[in-house]
């Protein structure tokens, strides 16, 4: 171990100016035994630093390296595990606990003893030595004074002390002065001994020579001691004198401290009193205003508002700890509570009276509004009530029960008032729609309640009547060919449109004004709308529309915005049913009114949702829009059903079918109504359904027609449809427009070809036989050798159709076509021109066959193309 110690000192600690005092061979507890050394070291330079260093043997070679070092001052506990039994384990508590197992108990004890000595000598720090034998610590302390602490012999700590640099230098100089110091050590030691004896003798002589000076010095020291004794006596007397002064000063200081403490307490008490007085003292004027203030005048309301704010500030003051235990504070708080209760009752009673008075005052103005289609203006009432807005806010924060009671009373009084006003307003609207009161009874209006009481039969009768009117108008179209609807119908529909728009325009500002007033008066914040709150009626262009019901059930109000909506639902609960009744009446009067209502309602819903998608107005109009949309869909379905039920006369020609004319009327009306509409999705869908129904039922009627050829029915009606779509330019029906044109063209060509087969019937049959022989493989120039188709037979057939007979046949054909076609569509000249072109084409075809099959025969037709043109022109002019 000594050799290892010297090697560690030389290789590791000497280069760092450190001395190794103790060493122990250890390994970590509970792990694989990897031995290392714990070393206790001190620095050679001052101030002395004491460390515990862990040294480990390098894996690469046979040398040691410094791994980690801890300062001894960071050591908190040394745990030897067992003070009685021998145990090589011990713990060192630095920043964490390090557990070690020494190679022997003796090494462990020597190391712990060294740590204890270093602590006593250099640190004087209280390191806890736990489970360490007291005998081990006592052995480390010499008898008498603690030699290790007071700086005793260093050899007690270390058995070996290395020479420092200066000592080595002195020895080298001495050895250089004696040449044989190395070769003859005994002679060198003897020489050193003789020199030491000479020095000792010189020292003794010097001491004996200085004996007199020593005696003199001793004498002086005795005199100095006497002087010191005298000074000590004087100091003792002074100390006794000062002791009494000190006691007096202590008493004065204690008295001053008590005075200062008293002043401090007085200042603090004054501050507390001033705080309570400043924050919990309500002015007499405020008290009087709260108790007796006039809530009917603007000045009184302002005084009461200021007093209520001051009272609220006094009640909400943040008291410091202990204030609530003071009797005066308790009494003042009770006084404030009494004032609050008294004023809250006065305010609630006054506002209830104002609500009741408003109902009486407003009802007196209903008579003048019943004549005009306007709703009474509530702005003056709102303006008067808004003076109490701050007091309502005070009531909301101080007595929510009374605030809630006022809210309920307001809804009760105003709902009854608005119900009377709105029902009278809708009664006027219904009367204006139907003309007079007598006419209104015809449509099921009964009394002033404005309810539709007509029976189902009257509703059905009216629907049949309105559709019958449109059929009669269509028939008049066929007869006269002038307008699509009567001037009376256009005027009635325009009148209905204006009245319906006036109704919505009156309701919208009324609801918005009331909602804004509720928000301001009851201090309910209208937050921006959240996504996902729109009604399902918003999407007008697709999907199934579903209603969002406004039920009167009590809902848990989760936000102030919800509370506003619930109040609006309670106040205006009659708007939605009244609107639905008005819509039902408009639909009874004329089912086409649903187009006007759809456009107007869609516009107002769109406007309301841009303001607030979740508001009462937006939700209510959205629900009503669902009803309008259903009526519109019902109108379209009724038209399609009427198409399917059309029956045509077997004795008269068909002409333009009624539902084709009705589609033209509907499309013209719809385009004029939807001209400035925001959305056309519903109309485009209706167009698609209607035009498909028209196409299908035109073909159905054409197939059933007996008097008029099928091609004529198809041609005329699809020409009319094409003309209608071309004139109106409906973008969603471009494909149907092309299809109608194609059908018209196809059936025109079919009719022309079918009709032209009759004037030259035998000639047609002859040349059909010629073409059949050619198709069988006979060469064209050999056809003339066939017995049935020789030149003589050809001449015989041609002689049967001289120019006079051809003209006669064309004239009969013209008359027949004129009998088939209807006058209002004016297609006779178009058909006749097409027949002329087709006849000329057939003529050229016959001539070509004669030239190819009968070459050089000299056989020609007895009329020319110019003759055909002259015949057709003269026939057309003569008719």
Order of alpha helices (4+ residues) and beta strands (2+ residues): alpha-beta-beta-beta-beta-beta-beta-beta-alpha-beta-alpha-alpha-alpha-alpha-alpha-alpha-alpha-alpha-alpha-alpha-alpha-alpha-alpha-beta-beta-alpha-alpha-alpha-alpha-alpha-alpha-alpha-alpha-alpha-alpha-alpha-alpha-alpha-alpha-alpha
